[in-house]
Amino acid sequence: MLRGAMIWYRAIRPFSLSAALVPVLVGSTLATQYGVFDWWLFFLALLGSVLVQCGTNLTDEYADHRPGKGAEHKVQAPYKVIAQGLLTPVAVRRGALTCFGLAGLIGVYLVSRTSWPLALVCLASVGVAYGYSAGPLPLGHIGLGEPLVFVFMGPVMVLGSFYVQVQRLSWAAVWLSVPVGCLVTAILVANNLRDAEEDRHSGKHTLVALWGSRPVIWLFCLLVLVAFGMLPVLALSGVVPWVGLLPFVLMLPPSWTLIRLIWRGTERAVLHQALRSTAQLHLRFGLLLTLAVSPALAWWR
C-alpha cells in the first residue's frame, strides 16, 4: 500500500505543485488587507487548485503515453509511471478524472458560498487544464501553452483566490498576479526548451518549435525581469511595504545565475537543472510575496 502511494505521488509530479500553491497563497493572503480571511475557504481553494494541477499532470502522463510519431525519441523521466510499468494507462486516466471530479465538487461548494461568476472561473480552469494536453487538438501543442499558463496560473488563480475570500476584485490583486504569472510561465518555457528535440519529433508545436530557441530564451529573460521589475510598482502602489522587498534582494544573484544558465545551456542535463531552479525561484518568490502582503508586515504600511 505504501509503495502504491509512492507511485501515485511520483505520478502527480510533486515538484510542479508550487505552481498550484503560490497563486492561492498570494491571493488569499492579500484578503487580510481587507479585514477578511476564512481558513476553511482558503483550505478548499488550495486543495481544489492542487487537485486541478494533479489532474493536469496525470492527463499529460496519459496523453504522452499514447503511441505516435516520435515515440522512439521520448526520454524516460523518473515520473513517467506508465512507461515504467508502474501504473496502467486506464488507472492514470481514472486518477486524472477523479482529481478533476473532486476539484469540481469543491468548486460547486465555493460557488455556493460566494456567487455565480466564480462558476465561470472554475469551469474555464478545469476545461483548460484538461484540454492542455488532451482532446483532438491539445492546447499546449499548438503554441498556446505559455499564454494560457500565464493567464490561468497568474491572474485567474490569484484573483479567484482573492474573490473567494472578499467576493470582489481589486487592482492590488491584478498587480500581484503579474509576477506570479511571469514566473510560472518561465517554468513552462524552461521545460519546453529542455524538451525541444523530443517535442519536435512528436509533433508538438510549442513556442520553441514555432519561434526557435533563441527568441524563447529572450522570453524567459523577459519573464524573470518583469517579475522583479513589478516589485517597485507593488511598493509604490502600497500593495506591499518597501521593507517587504528587502528579502528579494537576496534572490537577485541566483536569478542572474539562472538567466545565464538558460542563455548558455544547450545540453538537456543543463536545461533540466535550469528547470528545477526556475521552479524553486517561483516557489521562493511566491512565499516572499505572500509574506510581504501578510499581516506580519502590516505595521510597516
N, C-alpha and C positions, 0 to 999 in steps of 0.2 A: 504493500500500500504506500509506504514511504517512497519507494522507487518510482511508483506511478505518479505520485505528487511532484517529484523532482522532474520527471519527464515533461509534465504539463507546465511546470514552472519554466523550464527551458523553452518550451514551445511558445509561450506568450512573450518571450524576448524581454525579460525584466529590465535590461539596460535601456530600453526605449520608453519606459513608463514615466520618466521625468517629463516627457512631452505632454502627458495627461495630467500630471500633478501640478506643475508650475502655474499654468493659467488659472486653475481653480484656486490655488493658494493666493495668488496675487489679487484676483477679482474679489474673492470673499473677504480677504483682509482689508481691502480698500473700504468695504462697507462699514468697518468700525469707525471710520472718519465721519460717518453719517449717523453714528449712535445706534447702529443695528448690527447684530451678529447672532445667528441662530446655529448652534452647534449641530443639531440634527439635520438641518437643511444643508449645512456645509459638508457633513459626512456623506449624505446621499449624493450631492453633486460631485464630490470627489470620487465616490465609488462608481457612479454612473460614467464618469469620464474615463476611469481606469478600465471599466468593462468594455467601453467602446474601443479603446486602444487595443485591448487584448483581442477583441473580435476582429479588428482590422489586421492585427499581426497573424492571427490564425487563418483568416481569409487569404492573406498574401501567401502563407505557407501552403495552403490547399491549391491556390491558383498556380503557384510556381512549380508545383509538383506535376501538373498535367503535362503529358508528353507533347512535345512540339519542337519547332525549329530551334536549333542551337542547344539542345539538351546536353550534348557532349561537352559544352563549354561551361556548364554550371559548376560553381565552386561549392563544395560541401561544407558549408559553415556549420559551427557547432550546434546552432539552434534548428537546423533542418531535420526535424524529427521524423518526417515521413521518409526522406531519402535514406536515413539511417535505420529504418525499420522499427523505430520505437513506437510510432503511432500509425494507424491506418488512415488513409485519406477520408474515409467515412467518419471516423472518430474526430478528426480535426475539423471537418465541416460541421459536425454536430456541436463541437465545442464553440465554434465561431457563432453559430446561430443561438446557442444558449447564452453567450455573452451579450449579444445584441438584444435577445429577448428580455433578459434581466435588466439591461440598461433601459429598454423601452418601458418596463413596468415602473422603474424609478422615475423616468420622465413623466409618466402619467400622474404619479403622485405629486411630483414637483409642480406640474401644471395645475393640479387641484388646489395646491397651496398658494399659487401665485395668480396667473391669468393666462388666457389662451395664446398670446404671442409667443410664449415660451414653447408651446407645442410645435410651432413652425421651426424654431431653432433645433429642437430635439429631432424632428423628422428629417430635416436637412442634414444634420450632423451624422445621423445613422446612415442615411442614404449615401452620402459622400464617402463615409468610412467603408461601407460595403462595396460601393462602385469604384473605389480607388484601384483595386486590383482584381475585381470580379466583374462578371457580366460580359456581354458581347463586345463591348468596347471599353476596357478598363481606363479610367480617367488618368491614372498615373502613368499609362503607357503612351499617351498622346500629348505629352508636354504640359499637362495641366497639374502635375503633382506639386510643384513649388508654389504657384499661386493659391491653390486650394489649401495646402498646409498652412500658408501664411494667414489666410482669411479665417479658416475654421479653428486652428490651434493658437491663433493670436486673438484678434478682435472678437470673434464669435464666442470663444470659450471664456475669455476674461469678462466681456460684457454680460454673457449669460450667467456666469457665477455671481457677478455683482447684482444682476437683476433678481436672481433667486432670493438674495438677502434683502434688497432695498425696494424691489419691484418698480424701479425706474432706471433710466440710463443717465450717464453723466460723461462730460468731456474728459474728466480725470481718468475714467476707465479706458476711454479711447486712447489717450496718450500712453497710459501704462501698457496697453496691449501691443503697441508698436514694437518695442524692444523684445518682448516675449515672442511675437510672431517672427521677427527677424532671425532670432537665434534658433528657433525650432526649424525654420526653413533652412538655415545653414546646416543643420544636421542632415536633412534630406539631400542637400547639394553635395555635401561630403560623401554621403552614401552613394549617390549616383556617379560621382567622379571615381570612386573606388570600383564600382561595378560596371563601368563604361563598356569594357570589352564584352563582358557577359551579356549585358543588355543589348548590345549591337547584334550579337549572334542570335538572340532570342526574339528580336523584332520589337523591343521596347523603345519607343521614341521619346526618351527623356530629353530635357533641355541640353544635356551633354551631346546626345545624338543629333539634335536639331541645330545647335549652335557651335558645337566643338568645345573642347576642354578649356581653352584659354578664356573665352567670354564668360564661361560659367565660373571659373576661378575668380574673375573680376567680380562676378555677382556675389560670391562667397565673401570676398573682402568688403564689398559694399554693405552686405547684411550685418557683418560684425561692426563696421564703423558706424552705421546708422544706429545700432543698438546702444553703443556707448555714447554716440552723439545726442541721443534723446535724453540723457541724464540731466544735462543743464536745463533743457526745456522743462523737464518734470520739476526741477527745483525752482525755476523762475515762475512757473505757474502755481507753485505752492502745493503740488501733489505730494512731494517728498521734501523733507528738510535738507538743507545743504549738508548738515553733518551726516545725514544718511548716505551721502555719496562717497564719503571717505573710504569705506571698505572697498569700493570699486577701483580705487587707485591701485590696490594690490593685484587686481586682475588684469591690469594693462600689459605688464611684461609677458605673462603666459599667453595672452590673447595675440600679442605681436608674434610670439614664437609659433603659435598655431597658424597664423596667416602665412608665415614664411614656410611652414611645413606643407601647407596646401599649395603654395605657389611653386615650390621646388619639387614636390613629391610626384613621382611617376610610377613607382612600384606599388603593387597592391598592398603590401605589408605596411608601407609608409602611410598610404592613404587610409588604411584601416586604423592605424594609430591616430591619425587626424580626426577620423570619425568619432572614435571614443573620446578624444579630447574635446571635440565640439559638444558632444552630449554632456560632458562634465561641466563645460563652460555654461551651457544653457541652465543646468541644474543650480550651479553656484550663483549665477547671475539672478536667477529667479528667486532663490532663497533670500539673497541680499535685498532684492526689490521688495519682497514680502516684509522683511524686517523694516525697511525704510518707510513703508506705509502703515506699519502696525502701531498699536497704542504705546509700545515700548519707547517710541521716539516722539510721542505726541507733545511732550513738554518742550520740544525744540521748535515747534511750529510757531 
